């Protein structure tokens, strides 16, 4: 089904390309340059899906140029770069958007999204339209589609004999790496840990040297970045069903013909779908691989974590920024 969908998109791109006969071209012959900046690696499921699905789908009229490991722009600066006209695309997060628009913190709140399908329903629901429009109007960024990053878990250097994590109280004093935004740091504290800001590209070294005690990411990221080489345990807290948005410059998108816009949108949705399925498959199969490599994987008292984390948001500045009724609407779209 995925291959057929991708072929249909690619065929539509060929048809749409005929409208570009009078357009200016770059040196490689394409009329549109789409530079993508991401902190993920080239082998990250999101990166692979975009390279294999999105890039070929738009290839007749656009040059998709991904840059990995934050080599083009530092993590967290991509949205500014798009807004200034220095970048066309990025994979951004709700936490990064919350730096500009605090109401986006609702999508970065622990235990709000239930699973990957719930994320898609929320993103495509009318409740999301005001959020998308605000980003486009005030930042010049269009959110095309939602990508499933996975369930985030607590991954620690300590062995389980040294530290058995069952409740948030067990994380007291643990230096848990979290990205540097306020929303991320708040979540780390809500988990019971001492959140430590650190760039994603520095996490492996931080774990190996002991500068941090642990980090939180989905299992595919732990494997892709080889964090299992420098950690000893993973507590399956599932504290955040994490997501990313495929973002594009609104100015670039508006410069396209309606046919090309449709191709870009469908290509983004198709890439997100492929990445989602791959990520889910990896999540289901990686626990055994990690255990074979010496990492103990276990499930703590997730009910205790859920109750504690959600309680931290009640009355917080983050909850105060959430539009009235949106949380209930999100919950209503759940299982």
C-alpha positions as CSV (number, residue, x, y, z in Angstrom):
1,X,0.0,0.0,0.0
2,X,2.8,2.4,0.8
3,X,4.6,1.8,-2.4
4,X,1.4,2.4,-4.4
5,X,0.8,5.6,-2.6
6,X,4.3,6.8,-3.2
7,X,4.1,6.0,-6.9
8,X,0.8,8.0,-7.2
9,X,2.4,11.0,-5.5
10,X,5.5,10.8,-7.8
11,X,3.2,10.5,-10.8
12,X,1.3,13.6,-9.7
13,X,4.6,15.4,-9.3
14,X,5.5,14.7,-12.9
15,X,2.1,16.2,-14.0
16,X,2.5,19.2,-11.8
17,X,6.0,19.9,-13.1
18,X,4.6,20.9,-16.5
19,X,3.4,24.1,-14.9
20,X,6.9,25.3,-14.2
21,X,8.1,26.0,-17.7
22,X,8.6,29.7,-17.1
23,X,9.9,29.4,-13.5
24,X,13.5,30.3,-12.5
25,X,15.7,27.3,-11.8
26,X,18.6,26.5,-9.5
27,X,21.9,25.2,-10.9
28,X,20.6,21.6,-10.7
29,X,17.6,22.5,-12.8
30,X,15.0,22.5,-10.0
31,X,12.7,25.5,-9.5
32,X,12.4,25.1,-5.7
33,X,15.1,24.5,-3.2
34,X,14.0,22.6,0.0
35,X,16.8,22.6,2.5
36,X,15.9,20.4,5.5
37,X,17.7,20.9,8.8
38,X,17.3,18.2,11.5
39,X,19.2,17.2,14.6
40,X,18.5,13.5,13.8
41,X,20.9,11.2,12.1
42,X,20.7,10.0,8.5
43,X,19.5,6.6,9.7
44,X,16.8,8.0,12.0
45,X,13.4,6.7,10.9
46,X,12.1,10.2,10.3
47,X,15.1,11.1,8.2
48,X,14.8,7.9,6.2
49,X,11.1,8.3,5.5
50,X,11.6,11.9,4.2
51,X,14.5,10.9,2.1
52,X,12.8,7.9,0.6
53,X,9.3,9.2,0.2
54,X,9.1,13.0,0.4
55,X,12.2,13.7,-1.7
56,X,11.4,11.5,-4.7
57,X,7.7,12.7,-4.6
58,X,8.7,16.3,-5.2
59,X,11.7,15.7,-7.3
60,X,10.2,16.9,-10.6
61,X,10.0,20.5,-9.4
62,X,12.0,20.7,-6.1
63,X,15.4,19.8,-4.8
64,X,15.1,18.2,-1.4
65,X,18.4,18.8,0.5
66,X,18.5,17.2,4.0
67,X,21.2,18.1,6.5
68,X,21.6,15.8,9.5
69,X,23.0,15.9,13.1
70,X,22.3,19.7,13.4
71,X,25.2,20.5,11.0
72,X,23.4,23.2,9.1
73,X,21.6,24.8,12.1
74,X,21.8,24.1,15.8
75,X,18.9,22.2,17.3
76,X,16.3,24.7,18.4
77,X,17.3,27.4,15.9
78,X,15.6,26.0,12.8
79,X,12.3,27.8,13.3
80,X,14.1,31.1,13.6
81,X,16.0,30.3,10.4
82,X,12.8,29.5,8.5
83,X,11.3,32.7,9.8
84,X,14.3,34.7,8.6
85,X,14.2,33.1,5.1
86,X,17.5,31.2,5.7
87,X,15.9,27.7,5.6
88,X,13.0,26.0,3.9
89,X,12.2,23.0,6.1
90,X,12.7,21.4,9.5
91,X,11.4,18.7,11.8
92,X,10.2,20.6,14.8
93,X,8.6,19.7,18.1
94,X,5.8,21.0,20.2
95,X,8.3,21.9,22.8
96,X,10.2,24.2,20.4
97,X,7.0,25.8,19.2
98,X,6.0,26.4,22.9
99,X,9.0,28.7,23.1
100,X,7.2,31.0,20.7
101,X,3.6,30.1,21.5
102,X,3.1,28.8,25.1
103,X,-0.2,27.1,24.2
104,X,1.7,24.5,22.3
105,X,2.9,23.1,25.6
106,X,-0.3,21.1,25.8
107,X,1.0,18.8,23.0
108,X,4.2,18.3,25.0
109,X,2.5,17.4,28.3
110,X,3.2,14.1,29.8
111,X,0.6,11.4,29.3
112,X,-1.7,13.6,27.1
113,X,-1.3,11.7,23.8
114,X,-2.3,8.1,24.1
115,X,-0.6,6.6,21.1
116,X,0.5,7.2,17.5
117,X,-3.1,7.1,16.1
118,X,-4.3,9.6,18.7
119,X,-1.6,12.0,17.6
120,X,-2.8,11.9,14.0
121,X,-6.4,12.4,15.0
122,X,-5.5,15.4,17.1
123,X,-3.3,16.9,14.3
124,X,-6.1,16.6,11.7
125,X,-8.9,17.7,14.0
126,X,-10.4,21.2,13.7
127,X,-9.1,21.9,17.2
128,X,-5.6,22.1,15.7
129,X,-6.4,24.7,13.1
130,X,-6.0,27.8,15.4
131,X,-2.6,26.5,16.5
132,X,-1.4,25.9,12.9
133,X,-2.7,29.3,11.8
134,X,-0.9,31.1,14.6
135,X,2.4,29.5,13.6
136,X,1.9,30.4,10.0
137,X,0.7,34.0,10.6
138,X,3.3,34.9,13.3
139,X,6.3,32.8,12.4
140,X,5.9,32.2,8.7
141,X,6.0,28.4,9.2
142,X,3.5,26.0,7.9
143,X,3.0,22.7,9.7
144,X,2.5,20.0,7.1
145,X,2.1,16.7,9.0
146,X,2.8,15.0,12.3
147,X,5.5,12.4,12.7
148,X,5.5,9.8,15.4
149,X,8.8,9.9,17.4
150,X,7.7,7.2,19.9
151,X,7.1,6.6,23.6
152,X,9.8,8.2,25.6
153,X,11.4,6.3,28.5
154,X,14.0,6.9,31.2
155,X,17.4,5.5,30.2
156,X,20.1,5.5,32.9
157,X,23.8,4.8,33.4
158,X,23.2,3.2,36.8
159,X,22.5,-0.5,37.0
160,X,19.2,-1.6,38.4
161,X,21.0,-2.8,41.5
162,X,22.2,0.7,42.1
163,X,18.9,2.4,41.3
164,X,15.6,0.6,40.8
165,X,13.2,3.2,39.3
166,X,9.6,2.4,40.3
167,X,8.1,5.8,41.1
168,X,9.0,9.5,40.6
169,X,10.6,9.5,44.1
170,X,13.3,7.2,42.9
171,X,14.5,9.8,40.3
172,X,15.3,12.3,43.0
173,X,18.7,13.8,42.4
174,X,19.1,12.0,39.1
175,X,20.6,14.4,36.4
176,X,18.4,13.6,33.5
177,X,19.3,15.2,30.2
178,X,16.4,17.1,28.7
179,X,16.4,19.6,25.8
180,X,16.9,23.1,27.0
181,X,13.4,24.6,26.4
182,X,11.2,25.4,29.4
183,X,8.6,22.8,28.4
184,X,11.2,20.0,28.3
185,X,12.8,21.1,31.6
186,X,9.4,21.2,33.3
187,X,8.6,17.7,32.2
188,X,11.9,16.4,33.5
189,X,11.1,18.0,36.9
190,X,7.6,16.6,36.8
191,X,9.1,13.1,36.4
192,X,10.9,13.6,39.7
193,X,14.4,14.1,38.2
194,X,16.8,17.0,38.1
195,X,16.5,18.1,34.5
196,X,19.8,19.0,32.8
197,X,19.8,20.9,29.5
198,X,22.2,19.5,26.9
199,X,22.3,19.5,23.1
200,X,21.2,16.2,21.6
201,X,24.5,15.8,19.8
202,X,26.3,15.9,23.1
203,X,24.2,13.2,24.9
204,X,26.4,10.2,24.1
205,X,29.5,11.9,25.4
206,X,27.6,13.2,28.5
207,X,26.5,9.7,29.3
208,X,29.9,8.1,28.8
209,X,31.7,10.7,31.0
210,X,29.0,10.8,33.7
211,X,28.2,14.5,33.1
212,X,24.6,13.3,33.1
213,X,23.0,10.2,34.7
214,X,20.6,9.5,31.9
215,X,18.4,10.7,29.1
216,X,14.8,10.1,27.9
217,X,14.0,9.0,24.3
218,X,12.1,6.3,22.5
219,X,13.8,2.9,22.1
220,X,14.6,3.5,18.3
221,X,16.5,6.6,19.2
222,X,18.4,4.8,22.0
223,X,19.5,2.2,19.4
224,X,20.1,4.7,16.5
225,X,22.4,6.9,18.7
226,X,24.0,3.9,20.4
227,X,23.1,5.1,23.9
228,X,22.8,1.5,24.9
229,X,26.7,1.4,24.8
230,X,26.9,3.8,27.7
231,X,23.8,3.0,29.8
232,X,22.6,0.0,31.8
233,X,18.9,0.3,32.2
234,X,15.6,1.6,30.7
235,X,12.5,2.1,32.8
236,X,9.6,2.0,30.4
237,X,7.8,5.0,31.8
238,X,6.1,5.9,28.5
239,X,5.8,9.4,29.9
240,X,5.4,11.1,26.6
241,X,4.1,9.8,23.3
242,X,6.4,12.1,21.5
243,X,5.8,13.8,18.1
244,X,7.5,16.0,15.6
245,X,6.0,18.2,12.9
246,X,7.2,18.4,9.3
247,X,7.5,22.2,8.9
248,X,8.0,24.2,5.8
249,X,8.5,27.9,5.1
250,X,5.0,29.4,4.4
251,X,6.6,31.8,1.9
252,X,8.1,28.8,0.0
253,X,4.8,26.9,0.2
254,X,2.8,29.9,-1.0
255,X,5.1,30.3,-4.0
256,X,4.1,26.9,-5.3
257,X,1.2,26.3,-7.7
258,X,-1.9,24.7,-6.2
259,X,-0.9,21.4,-7.8
260,X,2.6,21.5,-6.4
261,X,1.2,22.4,-2.9
262,X,-1.0,19.4,-3.1
263,X,2.0,17.2,-4.0
264,X,4.0,18.6,-1.1
265,X,1.2,18.0,1.3
266,X,0.6,14.5,0.2
267,X,4.3,13.7,0.2
268,X,4.6,14.9,3.7
269,X,1.6,12.9,4.9
270,X,3.0,9.8,3.1
271,X,6.5,10.2,4.6
272,X,4.9,10.7,8.1
273,X,2.9,7.5,7.6
274,X,5.9,5.5,6.5
275,X,8.0,6.8,9.3
276,X,5.2,6.1,11.8
277,X,4.9,2.4,10.8
278,X,8.6,1.9,10.9
279,X,8.9,3.5,14.3
280,X,6.1,1.4,15.7
281,X,7.7,-1.8,14.3
282,X,11.1,-0.9,15.8
283,X,9.6,-0.1,19.2
284,X,7.9,-3.5,19.2
285,X,11.1,-5.3,18.5
286,X,14.0,-3.4,20.1
287,X,13.6,-4.4,23.8
288,X,15.2,-7.8,23.0
289,X,18.1,-6.2,21.1
290,X,18.8,-3.9,24.0
291,X,18.7,-6.7,26.6
292,X,21.1,-8.7,24.4
293,X,23.4,-5.7,24.6
294,X,23.4,-5.6,28.4
295,X,20.6,-3.1,29.0
296,X,17.9,-4.1,31.5
297,X,14.5,-3.1,30.3
298,X,11.6,-3.2,32.7
299,X,8.2,-1.5,33.5
300,X,8.0,0.7,36.6
301,X,4.8,1.8,38.3
302,X,3.4,3.8,35.3
303,X,0.2,4.7,37.2
304,X,2.3,6.5,39.9
305,X,4.3,8.3,37.2
306,X,1.1,9.4,35.3
307,X,-0.5,10.6,38.5
308,X,2.5,12.6,39.6
309,X,3.3,14.1,36.2
310,X,-0.2,15.3,35.5
311,X,-0.5,16.7,39.0
312,X,2.5,18.9,38.3
313,X,0.8,20.6,35.4
314,X,-2.4,21.5,37.4
315,X,-2.2,25.3,38.1
316,X,1.2,25.6,36.3
317,X,2.0,28.4,33.9
318,X,1.8,25.9,31.1
319,X,-1.7,24.9,31.8
320,X,-2.7,28.5,32.1
321,X,-1.8,29.0,28.5
322,X,-4.0,26.2,27.2
323,X,-7.1,27.4,25.3
324,X,-10.2,26.5,27.2
325,X,-11.7,23.2,26.2
326,X,-8.8,22.0,24.2
327,X,-7.6,19.3,26.7
328,X,-11.1,17.9,26.9
329,X,-11.2,17.9,23.1
330,X,-7.9,16.0,22.9
331,X,-9.1,13.5,25.5
332,X,-12.3,13.0,23.5
333,X,-10.3,11.9,20.5
334,X,-8.6,9.1,22.5
335,X,-9.5,5.5,22.6
